Amino acid sequence: MRLKYLFILSIVLISCTAQKKMAEDNVTQITISDESQRQFDYFYYEGLRLKETQKYDQAIETFRMCLAIDSLDAGVQSELGLLYSSIGLADEALKHLENAVKFEPKNWWYNVRLISLLTDFKNWQRATYIAENLKINYPYREEVYQILSSLYKQTKDYDKAIESYNKLESIVGISENLAFEKFQLYILANKPKKGVAEIDKLINKYPTETRYQVLRGDIFMQQKMPEKAYEIYQKVLANNPENAYVYVSLSEYYSSKNEPEKALQSIVNALKNEQLDVDTKIEVLGQYVEKLVQDSTKFAETESLFKLLVNSYPLEEQVHGYYAVFLQFWKRNEEAKSALETMININPKNDQTWMRLIQLYVSDKNFYNLIAIANRAIENVPGNSTWYFYRGIGQYQLEKYQEALESFQTALPFITNVQPVLKSDFLTQIGDIYYKLGKKDSAFIAYENALTANPKNIMLMNNYAYYLSLEKTELKRAEKMSAKTVELDPKNSTYLDTYAWILYEQGNYSLAKFYIEKAVDNLPKEEDSSVIYEHYGDILWMYSKADGKYDEKAVEMWQKSYDAGNKTDEMKQKIENKGWKRE
């Protein structure tokens, strides 16, 4: 269990191993014999060793042996405070850290640790009191004023927070960080003019640093004074036309003026600027990539920009990633794959890149390459069940059912009990494969386990219901599951077809006709429609058994099914015989 480091500790570095301290005040000391001192020292350093190896419970017991010898030792009290905090016993931790400060009130580290724990309790008053005493003992230590400012800010005592930063500024001088901190505090204190004055101090001290001038313009933008902001931006451009940051700010200005083309052009200018560091470029690109990608009027310029960035920063993974977004948006999947492959070469451990590449091969229905990519992902980022899932999908689509079964079963141990939805998806695929292999009992056991893991698995309910209908067993249960899928996704042609077929198997031809026609109406262009048209023909044939009204249309549907790829002997006989004998 790791030790808890709180927000105050982010300001100052605290040594992980405390050194045993001598008393700095007139606190009563316990006089112990040399033998007792040797025992004390042994237990103390043994406690430190146990703490370093994260054996916290044993370390606590060892330090308690130290206290049995010398209960006033501040170093032991502090160590126990840290250890109790690490195992979540906050009250005990607080008691021991308070003791450490009581026994050695001038010790910097003991005070800071106590302040840190008090902030965890949100006991700002006590934490501030300790920090103010610390300032008395360390009036020139920079961190104490940072601590005090943070505490005053928490209690919304902004004037005192600013006062602490002013004292710090008198010690270290004017700095960018301090100016920004005080600016934010003045804004919180509703004193914007004084906040702006802090930025003006920076500008006056560093007149050639145009970043501060741009910031001054940004402040005018925040204060709803865009014309003043624009005036500053133009002045910066006049003196330094290569300034990259001003273009980012100008983009915000043009956006406020509802001039999107100029706003976007400013971003392009910033991204092309060599003075803008790569991290800022990536940050800016991330904010505007969607607009850049989708602006068809600047297609050539945008592509040129991406190529420039890729060539300028060939090892920046995210630059290639944004270029891949651009390529995918414009349906240039092969080039997008190449960009993603470059990202993998830069960072083969990025599972998101592997996922994006896998999804491209899924969308292309390139199942051979899907399997190859999944295998590479398994090798580079092992232990991720997703790769096995997609490998199994590829193998299933290529009718390599036994290999697909092995892929899904191999991944099951990687799925934890807190991932029931994922577990259900895997078990559903396993059930489908067992059914294809003719192992129907195993298939239905897998489906039942999948339903137990996720009773709302809609794809599972559809597949299970359909296979039950093919076996002509438990049709009422199949109807209930299928009806639920139609309720949840009423325009899904596959679910509508399954429901219609189950109704057909139960002899409810009128309702079956209604739902199969809805299935046909909602057929996506790219979906395999052969089975649905066959079902439609069968349903029409039985629906019109009394008057033969739909017999001709039934044959027409069978022919459509045949033409769509369903070239079975049974289908051929239906067409040639114009149906079958109805009872």
N, C-alpha and C positions, 0 to 999 in steps of 0.2 A: 504494500500500500504506500503510495507516494505521499510526501509531506505536503501540506497545504501552504502555498505561497499566495498571499493576498495582495490587494492593489498597492498598499504602501510599500510592500517589498519589491514592487516593480520599479520603485524609484531608487532604491539602494541595494547594493549587492550584499548578501548575507552569506557568510561562510557556512558551509554545510556541516562542518565539524567545529563545535565550540571548544575553545581552549579554557582550561580551568583558570578562573580569575582569583586574584587576591583582593581582599576587601579594600575599598577606596574610602569608606566612611568609618564613622565611629560606631559601627554595629558591633554588638557584643559577640565575641568569638568564643568558640568552644576549644578548650585546650585538650589535645589528645596526645597519647603516648606515641613514641616512634613506631612501635609495633602496630598500633591502630592506624597510624598514617600510612604504613606500608600496605595494610589491608585496604584502606580507603583508596589508595592510588591504584591497586590491582583491580578493584571492582570498577573504578572510574574508567580506566582505559579498556577494560573488558566490555563495559557498557557501550563505549564508543565503537568498539569493533563489531559488536552485535548489531548496533544501529546501522553501521555501514553495510552489513550483509542483510539488512532489512528484516532481521529477527526482532521485531519491535517488542513483542511480549516479553521475551527473555531479557532484552535490554532494559525494559522498565523494571523488572525484578532485580536486576543487577544494580541499577542506580538506586533503587530503594534500600539496598544493602549499604550503599554509601551514606544515605540519609540516617540510617540507624547508627552510624559512627559519628557523622557531623551533619546535623539537621539544618545548620545555618549556611551551608555551602551554596553560594549563588549559582555556580556553574552547574551543579547537579540539579538544582531547582529548574534552571533554564532548559537543560536537556530533557528532563521529565515533562516540562511544559510542551516542548516540541513533539515528543513521542506521543503523549496523550492526544495532542491535536491530530497527529497522523492517523490514529485509530478511531477518531471521531468522538472522543470523550472531552468535549469542549470545556465543561465546568472544571474538570481536574486540570486541564491544560492552563486555564486562566488562573487557577489558584497557585500553581507552581511558578508561572511567569510573574505574577504579582509578588510572590516571595522573592524571586530573583532580583527584581527591581528594588524591593524593600531592603534587601541585604546589601546590594551594591547599587545605589541610586544613580551613580554617575556613569555606570557602564553603558556605553552606546548600544551595543548589540542587544542586551537584555531589554532595554527600553523600546527599541524598534520592534523586537519580537512581540512584546506586550501590546504595543500600538496596533500591530498587524492583526493580532487575535481580537482585540477590542473592536476593530473595524468590521471583522467578520460577524460580531454580535450587533453591529450597527450602534455600538455604544460610543457615539461621536464625542459626547461631553467628556467622558473619562479619557478617551484617546487624545483629545485636544489638550486636556490638563497635563497628561504625561509628556506630550510633545512640547508644550510651553516650558515645562521644567527642563526638558532636554535642551531647549534653546538657551536657557540660562547657563548651562554647563558647556555648551558648544556654540557660542555666539557667532563664530566665523565658519561653521561647517555648512556647506551649501545645501546638503540633503535635508537638513532640519527645516529649512524654509520651504522646500518642495513638499515635505510631509505636511507642514502646517497649512500651506495653501490648499493642498488636496482635501484636508479635513475641513477647513473653513468653507470650501466649495460644496462639500457634502451637506453642510448645515445651512447653505445659502447665505453665509456671512461673506458676501463678495468683497466688501470693503476691506475686511481683515485679510482676505486671500490676496487682494491686490497689494496691500501693505507688506505682506510677507515677500511677494515677488519684488517689490520695490527695494526691500532690504537686500534681497539676493542680488538684484541688479547693481546695488552699490558695492557689492563684493566682487562680482565677476564682470561687470560692465554690460553695456547694451548688447543684446544678442537676438537673433531671429526667433529662437524658441520662446524666450521670455516675452518678447513683443507680442507674439501670437497668443500666448497664454493670457497676457493682460488684456489684449484686445477682446478675446472671448469673454473674459470676466466682466469687462465694462459693458459689453452687449447684454450679458445676463443681468447686470445691475441696472440696465436701462439707461446707460450713459454712453450712447454711441459716439458722441463727439470726442470724449476722452479716449475711447477705443481707437478711433481714427487717428488721434494724435500720436498713439503708440506706433502706428504704421508710418506716420510722417517722420517720427524720430529715426526710424530705419532708413527712410529715403534720404533724409538729411545726412546721416552718417555714411551711407553707401550710395552716393548719387549716381554712380555708374552701374549699379545693380538694378537693371530694368525689371526684374521679377517683382520687386517691391512696388514699382510704379504700376505695373499691370495689376497687382493685388489691390492697389488704391482704386483703380478703375473698377475692379470686381466689387469692391465695397460700395461704390456708387451704384452699381447694378442692383446690389442687394437692397439699397436704400431707395429703389425705384427712381433713380436719377440717371437714366440711360444716356442722355445727351452729354452729361459731364464725363461719364465713363468712356463714351466714344471719343471725346476730345483727348483724353489721356491716351487711349489706344493709338490714335493717329499720331500723337506726339512721339510715342515710343517707336512707332513704325518709321517716322521721319528720321529719328536719330539712329535707329537700329532696325533696318528693314528685314534683317534675317532673324529677328527675334521670333522664336517658335511659339512661346507661351501666349503672346498677344493674339495669335490667330485662333487659339482655342477660346480665348475670352471673346473675341470678335464674333465667333460662331454663336455664343450665347446672346450677344447683342442683336445679331441679325434674326435669331429665332424670336426674340422679344418683339421685333419689328415685323414679324410675319414675312420674312424674306428667306424662305427655306433654301433656295438655290445658293444665295450668298453664304448662308450658314454652313452648308455642306462644303462649298468651295473653300471656306476658311479652314475647315478640318483637313481637307485634302492638302492645303498649303502647309499646315502644321506637320502632317505626317511625312511630307516630302522634305521637310527642313532637317538638315543634318545636325543642327545644334540641339534639337530636341532629343533627349536621351531615350534609349530603347524602351525602358520600363514605362516611361510616360506615354510613349507612342502606343505601346500595347494597351495601356489603360484607356487612352483616348479611342483607339480602334475598337476596343470592346464596347464602348458606349455608343459608338456611331456605326458599327459594322452593319447593323440591320438596314439603316437608311442607305448606306453606301451600296450594299448588295442589291437592294430592290430598286434603285434609281436607274431605270432603263435609259434615261436621256444621257447619262454619263457612263454608259457601259464600258466604252473603250478606255476612258480616262481612269475609271475605277480598276479595271483589270491591269492597266499599266502601273497604277499605284501599288497594287498587290504584288506584282512582279518585281517592282523596285524594292519593296520591303523584304521580299523573300531573298532577293539577291544581296541586299545590304546586310541582312541578319540571317544567314543560312542556318545557324544553329539555334535560333530562337523558335522553340517548339510552337508557341502560341501564334506566331505570325503565319506559319504554315497551316495552323488550325483554322484561322480566319479565312485564309485563301481557300481552304477546302469548303468552308461554308458558302463562299461566293460561287465556287464551281458547282456545288450540289444544287444551289438555288436555280442555276441556269441549266440544270440537267446534264452537266458535263461530268458524269459519274466516273468515267475512266480516269480523267485528270484528277478528280477528287481523290480517287483511290491512291494515285501516285503521291499526292500531297500528304495523305494520311500515312502512307508507307514511309515517307521521309520523317514524319513525326515519330514513328515507331523506331526508326534507326537512331533518332536523337534520344528517345526515352522509351525503351521497350517495356518499361514497367507501368506505363500509363494505361490502366484498364479502360478508361473512357475512349481513348483512341482506338483500341482494339474493338470496342463495342460499335463505334461509328463505322469502322471498316466492315465488320460483320454485317451490320444492317444494310450496307450498300449491296453486298452480295446476296442478302436475302431479297431485297427489292428487285434485283436483277434475275432472281431465281437461278443463280449460278451456283448450284449445290456442290459441285465438285470443288470449286474454289472456296466455298463456305466451309467445307470440311477441312481444307488445307489451312485456312486462316484460323479456324478454331483450334486446330492442333498446335499451331504456332503460339497462340494465346495461352494454351494450357502449359506449354513449355516455358514461356516467359513470365507468366503470372499464375503460378500453380495454386490450386486450392479454391478456385473460383468456379462454382457450379454452373454459372452462365455459359461458359465456354462449352461444357459438356452438353448443355441443353441445345445450343445451336448446332453443335456437331451431330447430335442425335436427330435434330430436325432435318439436316442435310442428308444423313444416311437414310432416314425414313422416306424422304421424297425420292431417293434413288432406289427404293425398295430393298435396301440392305437392312432388313428388319432385325436380324440377330446382332449386327454391329450397333445399330441404334439402341437396342435393348441394353447392351453392355455399357454404352455411353451414359444412358440415364441412370442405370443402376450404380455405376461407378461414382456418380455425383451425389447420390443420396446421402452418404455419410457426411458430406460437406454442409448439408442443410441442417440448421439448428432448429430446436423446438419453437423458437420465437419467429420462425419464418413459415407459418402454416400455409400461406398463399403459394409460396414458391414450391413447397413440398407437394401441395395438391396438383400444381401444374406438371411436376415431374411424374407423379403417379398416374395422372391422366394420360400422358404420353406412353407410359409403360402399359397401361390398359389397352390403348389403341394398338400398340405393337402386338401384344398377346392375341388380340382379336384377329389381326392380320395373319398371325402364325397359326391360327386355328385353335388356340388354347383359350377357349371362351370362359371356362371357369376361372382361370387365372386373371383374365381380363376383368371380369366382374368383381373379383376380390380387390383388384387394384383400384377400380372405380369406387368401390365402397370406402376403401381407405382414403382415397382422394376427397370424397364427400365429407368424411369425418374431419379431415384436416381443414377443408374450406367449403362449408355448405353453400356458399354463394358463387361457386365456380361455374359460370354460365356455359363455358365451352364444354366442360365436363358433363353438365346436365344434358346438353344437346347430344353429345356423342353416346353417352350411356343410354339415353332414351331411344336413340335411333337403332342402336345395336339390339336393344331389347325388342324393338318392333320387328327387326329382321329375324329374330329368333321366335317371334310370336309368343312372347312370354311376358308376364307382368305388365300387360298393356295399359292398365289403369294407372299404375305407378309411372310408366313411361309417359303417358299423356299428361300427368300432373307435372313432371319435371319439364317436359317440353313446353307446356303452357307458361311456365315460369320464365323460360328463356324468351318467349315471344313478348311477354309482358315487359321484361327488362330491356329488350332490344326489338321493338316492333317492326323495324324495317330491314332486319337481317334476313336475306333470302334463304340462307342455309337453315336458320332456325324455323322459319316459316315452312320450308319444305319438310323438315323433320316432323313438325306438328301435323301438317297435312297428311303425311304418310301414316302416322300413328292412327289418325282418325280413319283413314282408308282401311287399315288393317282391322279396325273395329266395325267396319261396314257403314260408317257415317259419311257417305259419299258426298252429300250436299255440303256439309261443313268442310270436308276435305277439299272440295272444288273451290270454295271461297278462299281458303288459305293458300292453296297452291297457286291460284291466280295472283294473290298478293306477293307470293314468292317470285313469280315471273316478272311482275311489275317492278320489283325492287332489285332485279338482277344487275349487278355491276358488269360493265362491259368486259372486264378482264377475267371474270370468274368462270370456271368450268361449269357450263350449264347443262351438260349432257344428262346427268342423273335427274336433275329437276324436270327437264323436258320429258324424260321417260316416265317419271312419276305423274306428270301432268296428263300424259296420254293414257296411262293406266286408270287414273281417277276419272277422266272423261269417259272412258270406255264403260266402266262400271256404273257411272252416274246415269248414262243414257241407255241402260240395258232395257228399259221399258219401251222406249220409242226410237232408239237409235239416232236421236237428234244430233249427238256430238261424235258419232263414230268417225266421220270423215276428218273432223278436227283432231281426234285422238291419233289417227294414222299420221296426220301432218306433224304432230308433236313427236311421235316416235321417229319420223324421218329427220326432224331437227336434231334429235338426240343422236341418231346414227351419224349425221353429218358433222356433229360437234366432236366426234371421236368415240362414241359408245358403240363400237362395231362388233358386238357380241352376236353369237348364233341366235340367242333368244330374241334379241332386238330385231335381227334380220327376219326371223319367223313371224314376229308380230306385224311387221310391215308387209311381208309377202302374203300372209294369210288374212291381212286386214283385221287383226284382232284375234280373239280366241272365243271359244264357246262359253257363254255366260249361263249360269244356272239361276 
